[in-house]
Amino acid sequence: MAEDRGGNVVVFGSQYEKPKSIIDAISELEQYSAVLGDKEVPESFFTFKQKWEFFEVGFRDAFISGLVTALFTPIAMGVIQKLIPVFGDYPPTLFDRVFAFMLALGFSIGYALLIASLGKHYYSNRITRIAMKNFLTGLFSGTIFKTVIVFLGFHFIYFFIFTPENTGRALHKLKISGELYYRVYAWLIEFREVFIPSAYFILFTSVLFIAIPVASILYHKRKQSVEKDVEQEL
């Protein structure tokens, strides 16, 4: 248990629920910060089970959301390279390409900014910091794990799956022939080229996804340090 700012006793053990999503985790962290304020409580207040649950939700959400971004990325690259129309225009217009790029990038950036909003709570008290550390560790671990899988997976698709030989063999098995065969074959071989830039795009977005929350925490650490210096001078 712990006392809130008004001196009232709050028993978290009876109120705590396992976070099932990133929204639940963020809500718990905000609650810890709001109730505990700058009061310090024993580290054992936050149990190993709770630490693991925050790590788990961070890892799971980062991995799943990363896979969603990975699915959009080759399509976005196909639009940017004028291979896939978004709104029916062929070749895709500049608006189509910008829209596809933002679709692929926007999800990760929006997610990262949401996490970055927690930076102001990081140094509020020991318990909030421990909870956030476990959540961010899971989030960053899930991001790195997803990045490795997708990066290697896209290279595997390019070098071993989407080869000219395999593409031609697959079209023959589908009994596609004549002019349609050459048109589909040419388009697939051209689309194959999106997988390598997509792999590096995923790498870039993953670095950005990690950097934004870290930058937020460092900013608030610096801000808190400056405020303490000002208070001491006064």
NUZA-958333 format. One record per residue (C-alpha): x, y, z. Coordinates in steps of 0.5 Angstrom, whole numbers, plus 500, padded with zeros to 3 digits. Example, Ala and Ser with C-alpha at 12.3 -4.5 7.8 and 13.67 -1.06 7.14 Angstrom:
// residues 2
X=525 Y=491 Z=516
X=527 Y=498 Z=514
// end
This chain:
// residues 234
X=500 Y=500 Z=500
X=502 Y=507 Z=499
X=500 Y=514 Z=501
X=497 Y=519 Z=496
X=498 Y=526 Z=496
X=493 Y=528 Z=501
X=495 Y=523 Z=506
X=490 Y=517 Z=504
X=492 Y=510 Z=504
X=491 Y=507 Z=497
X=492 Y=499 Z=497
X=494 Y=498 Z=490
X=494 Y=490 Z=491
X=486 Y=490 Z=491
X=486 Y=495 Z=485
X=491 Y=492 Z=480
X=489 Y=489 Z=474
X=494 Y=486 Z=469
X=495 Y=490 Z=463
X=492 Y=487 Z=457
X=494 Y=492 Z=452
X=499 Y=498 Z=451
X=493 Y=503 Z=453
X=492 Y=499 Z=460
X=499 Y=499 Z=461
X=499 Y=507 Z=460
X=493 Y=508 Z=464
X=497 Y=504 Z=470
X=503 Y=508 Z=469
X=499 Y=515 Z=470
X=495 Y=512 Z=476
X=502 Y=511 Z=479
X=505 Y=517 Z=478
X=498 Y=521 Z=480
X=497 Y=518 Z=486
X=504 Y=517 Z=489
X=507 Y=523 Z=486
X=514 Y=524 Z=488
X=513 Y=520 Z=494
X=518 Y=514 Z=495
X=516 Y=507 Z=497
X=520 Y=500 Z=497
X=522 Y=497 Z=491
X=518 Y=491 Z=493
X=512 Y=494 Z=492
X=512 Y=493 Z=485
X=512 Y=485 Z=485
X=516 Y=481 Z=480
X=509 Y=478 Z=477
X=507 Y=486 Z=475
X=514 Y=487 Z=472
X=514 Y=481 Z=468
X=507 Y=483 Z=466
X=509 Y=490 Z=464
X=515 Y=487 Z=460
X=510 Y=482 Z=457
X=505 Y=487 Z=454
X=510 Y=492 Z=452
X=514 Y=486 Z=448
X=507 Y=483 Z=445
X=504 Y=490 Z=443
X=511 Y=492 Z=439
X=512 Y=485 Z=436
X=505 Y=485 Z=433
X=504 Y=492 Z=431
X=511 Y=492 Z=428
X=508 Y=486 Z=424
X=502 Y=490 Z=421
X=507 Y=496 Z=419
X=511 Y=490 Z=416
X=505 Y=488 Z=412
X=504 Y=495 Z=409
X=511 Y=497 Z=408
X=512 Y=493 Z=401
X=505 Y=495 Z=399
X=507 Y=503 Z=400
X=514 Y=501 Z=397
X=510 Y=499 Z=391
X=506 Y=505 Z=390
X=512 Y=509 Z=391
X=515 Y=506 Z=385
X=509 Y=507 Z=381
X=507 Y=499 Z=381
X=501 Y=499 Z=385
X=495 Y=505 Z=385
X=492 Y=507 Z=391
X=486 Y=510 Z=389
X=485 Y=507 Z=382
X=490 Y=512 Z=378
X=495 Y=508 Z=374
X=501 Y=510 Z=375
X=500 Y=512 Z=382
X=500 Y=520 Z=383
X=504 Y=524 Z=387
X=499 Y=524 Z=393
X=498 Y=517 Z=392
X=505 Y=516 Z=394
X=506 Y=521 Z=399
X=499 Y=517 Z=402
X=502 Y=510 Z=402
X=509 Y=513 Z=405
X=505 Y=516 Z=411
X=501 Y=510 Z=412
X=507 Y=506 Z=413
X=511 Y=511 Z=417
X=505 Y=514 Z=421
X=503 Y=508 Z=425
X=510 Y=507 Z=428
X=511 Y=514 Z=429
X=504 Y=515 Z=432
X=505 Y=509 Z=437
X=512 Y=512 Z=439
X=509 Y=519 Z=440
X=504 Y=516 Z=445
X=510 Y=512 Z=449
X=514 Y=519 Z=449
X=508 Y=522 Z=452
X=510 Y=518 Z=458
X=517 Y=521 Z=459
X=514 Y=526 Z=464
X=512 Y=521 Z=469
X=519 Y=517 Z=468
X=522 Y=521 Z=474
X=516 Y=522 Z=478
X=518 Y=516 Z=483
X=521 Y=509 Z=484
X=515 Y=505 Z=483
X=513 Y=509 Z=476
X=520 Y=508 Z=474
X=521 Y=501 Z=475
X=514 Y=500 Z=472
X=516 Y=504 Z=466
X=523 Y=501 Z=465
X=520 Y=494 Z=465
X=515 Y=496 Z=460
X=520 Y=500 Z=455
X=525 Y=494 Z=456
X=519 Y=489 Z=453
X=517 Y=494 Z=448
X=524 Y=495 Z=445
X=526 Y=488 Z=446
X=519 Y=486 Z=441
X=521 Y=492 Z=436
X=528 Y=489 Z=436
X=526 Y=482 Z=435
X=521 Y=484 Z=430
X=526 Y=488 Z=426
X=531 Y=482 Z=426
X=525 Y=477 Z=423
X=522 Y=482 Z=418
X=529 Y=484 Z=416
X=532 Y=477 Z=414
X=525 Y=475 Z=412
X=524 Y=480 Z=406
X=532 Y=478 Z=404
X=530 Y=471 Z=404
X=523 Y=473 Z=400
X=528 Y=477 Z=395
X=533 Y=472 Z=394
X=530 Y=465 Z=395
X=522 Y=466 Z=394
X=521 Y=471 Z=389
X=526 Y=469 Z=384
X=525 Y=469 Z=377
X=525 Y=461 Z=376
X=520 Y=461 Z=382
X=516 Y=466 Z=379
X=515 Y=463 Z=373
X=514 Y=456 Z=376
X=509 Y=458 Z=380
X=505 Y=462 Z=374
X=506 Y=455 Z=370
X=503 Y=451 Z=376
X=497 Y=457 Z=376
X=496 Y=455 Z=368
X=497 Y=462 Z=366
X=500 Y=463 Z=359
X=500 Y=467 Z=353
X=501 Y=475 Z=354
X=498 Y=475 Z=361
X=503 Y=470 Z=363
X=509 Y=475 Z=361
X=505 Y=481 Z=364
X=504 Y=478 Z=370
X=511 Y=475 Z=370
X=514 Y=482 Z=369
X=510 Y=486 Z=374
X=512 Y=480 Z=379
X=519 Y=481 Z=378
X=519 Y=489 Z=378
X=515 Y=488 Z=385
X=520 Y=484 Z=387
X=525 Y=490 Z=388
X=521 Y=493 Z=393
X=523 Y=488 Z=399
X=530 Y=490 Z=400
X=528 Y=497 Z=401
X=523 Y=495 Z=405
X=527 Y=491 Z=409
X=532 Y=498 Z=410
X=525 Y=502 Z=411
X=523 Y=497 Z=417
X=530 Y=498 Z=420
X=529 Y=506 Z=420
X=522 Y=506 Z=423
X=525 Y=501 Z=428
X=531 Y=506 Z=430
X=526 Y=512 Z=430
X=521 Y=508 Z=434
X=526 Y=507 Z=440
X=529 Y=514 Z=439
X=523 Y=518 Z=440
X=521 Y=515 Z=447
X=528 Y=515 Z=449
X=529 Y=522 Z=447
X=523 Y=524 Z=451
X=525 Y=521 Z=457
X=532 Y=525 Z=457
X=529 Y=531 Z=455
X=524 Y=531 Z=462
X=531 Y=528 Z=466
X=534 Y=535 Z=463
X=528 Y=539 Z=465
X=527 Y=536 Z=472
X=535 Y=537 Z=473
X=534 Y=545 Z=471
X=528 Y=546 Z=475
X=532 Y=543 Z=481
X=537 Y=547 Z=480
X=533 Y=553 Z=480
X=529 Y=551 Z=486
X=536 Y=551 Z=490
X=538 Y=557 Z=487
X=532 Y=560 Z=490
// end
